Amino acid sequence: MGAVYQKAAPNHVGRRFAINIANIIAWINRKRGLKLSSGYYSNITLWESWWRGYVRDFHRFREVRGTGTVERELYSLKMAKKVCEDWASILLNDKTEIVVDDKTSGDFLLGSDGTGGILGTLHFWREGNALVEKAFYSGTGAFVLKIAGMRAKEGIIEPDPASKIRLNYLPADCIIPLTIRAGTITEAAFASEVLEKGEPYIYLEIHELDADGKYIIGNHYFSVKDNVLAERPLPDGILPELHTHSPYPLFAIITPNIVNNIAGGNGLGVSVYANAIDNLKGVDLAYNNFNRDFLLGGKKMFYNKSLIREVQDSDGNLVRIAPDDVMQQLFLQVGDDDASLDAKDLITEFNPSLRVQENRDGIQAQLDYLSFKVGLGTKHYQFNAGSVVTATQYMGDKQELVQNASKHYIIIEAALQQIVRAILWAGKMVLGQPVNPEAEIAVKFSDSFIIDDDTKRMQDKEDVRDGIMQRWEYRMKWYSEDEATARARAGEDSGLSFGDDGGGA
């Protein structure tokens, strides 16, 4: 049998325009005799609406006016997206490091300078950060490995350096767990939407284990019309079934490290704000009130009826004209005895209170409740940039954020290790590179988005002063010296001050 080529499926598009996960699940149930449920995905739809900043049932309401009832929209701070952006910035950012104990494998992944390699080609850090945001709004996200131009002969992959590694980054409404073992998704289906010449298609790949514990990937292709799926022939170069002979899953799952308290998740996670919907509403209600006070807070002028002229327009309709409507009119006779009328009887000025401070306090209170419920701590969103806090106060205020970030790091670390191992496997088995999928993979997270370097440096100086940290350890950490140099210089008069004032070098 001649060699055949597995072409990567078309990339998942940014805006999911046609997918109906219930239809996909119904198709899988028919074909595989399964009993998967699609009910849970209605929660994901709601969470996505909050992430986009508009939930019709809440943000749209009716208002009665003199001409009848009109619909208008609630002013919104769109905090759900901000919450997810902040968690993504904390958990996976440009300071996150992946360290591989095999130099060849490390260079393949990251390049010789640590910023290139295959991960740089894949824009891994940028797209990975976006995936964390998607996972935190939808409850689940997935890295899915794909290979372009993979060559196979008689079911055996033939290494080819011309092959290309790709990654898809999918949110929860594109993920269908099939098998969960010990709380881990081991088999799953992934649906991606594809636009070809203006026509929507859905590409479905099913990752399953064979009897030997190796992964098989089944590929399917559908057209979509009037929300009805119709299976179509696969595009040229895509095999109906690919035996990877890989013991490693070619996908990795990310979820917020929160126990899912919503029934029917079938292995999917829960949005970081799933239990804070009322708090999101509270923020928008407070912000709407603030804006409405400004909208309705303009100066009001009340005129004595004697100042109002009544005229007929060209259609014979009665029109009332106030003095300010006739700019050239300086004087107006209002009666036979003008002296009997006081100015306050003619015109009354009313300036509604804007209640700026009350509204600000209300919004701040709602933000405190929200940030507490999503694990960022009660003081994460503060509009008091002019205030100064000490390092001790800073750490006390951020303690909850630090604890929750450490908890989420557990899931992120496992997912990064899993997808990196899959990439190394593909590098060896598909691209023929001399890399080691069994290499030790470590992930180092930075807490600089939580605690700034100046604060950490001050704390380390206090530790040196108190004998908790050695001077040479301080020099290694902050001056990037090797241990021998740091130990030698720590014995000298380095000019470092570790007094009570926390002075610097």
C-alpha angles and dihedrals in degrees: 000000000000125000118279127200129227108211117199115254116252112281121266110260122236099242115048100223107167113016119124106185092195090062092049092050091048089053092050091048092052095046098042102030091240131147102220117158126219096195095102093062091073086072090054090052090055093047090050091052090056090047090053089049101241129091108173097207090056109026096046119069141157124253125194115226134170092267093049138274120332133181121236137171128248115243108250137197089201090221096165091073092044091054091052092045090053094049090048091051091051099044105039119020143132090285093059111107132202112202122192120191091217111076096206091051091045093052090048091053102037109011125240092292096047095244104078134042124098092319090057091049089052092049082234099169095048095044093040091055089051090049092055088053090050092047092051094052097040099033096241140046133181138207105209119192119220132181124211116206097006111170124214133179122195090344094308120115113238112209113242123176088207091068117104130220117220135177132210119204110207133183125221098274089065095050126086114182113213104176130021121189122182089346093307126115105234099167126032147155122231123202120200128183118229130192115207118179090334095310121115120233134172122223114202123191122184119203112201137161123243126216090276094054094254124131125255120190119207118198127206134173129204138185118217125217126160088349091300121125122223119184113234135189113278117258115263113285098024115113119220089227130016123194102206095181084213121141088198121081111243090221137058128205128220124193134160106267092247126122107248110239094180116095122236099034093135092203097322119125132236129253115260088239098038090113094040102062091115089053092051087052091049092054093051093045091053092045091047090052090051092053093043091054089056092043092052097031100086120124113280122210121198117196129202108249090242089067094057117093119209118208137161121244124219090277093053095253119144112247125189117213124198120208092254090057090066103055096181093054108101100166133032127187109224104173148337094273109042092169090068091066121079120208091244089056091056103044129020120191121208125187111189116219112254091204090212097166094043091050093047090051090049093051091046092051091051091048090051091054092046097048089048092052094049093049100252095113129254096276101046095108107048127156096200101097091154093069124093124214131189123244090255092052090045093054091045092053092046098043095102091048091050092051095048093045089054089052093051091047089068092065095040092050093051092048093049092049091049097049093042090053089050090051091050090049090052090046091056103035101033106026095032094231120156094245130133119232088189093060119126109262121199128183119207117197125201121225093194089110088060102033119026120228094248090057093047091047091051090050091051091051089053089050090053091048090051094046095248094114127035121235091240090053089053091051092049091051101043103026097038091233123155117248096259093051093044093050092048095048094042088065091055128077092269095172092241113147120205099172128138091275090064091233121183137228 
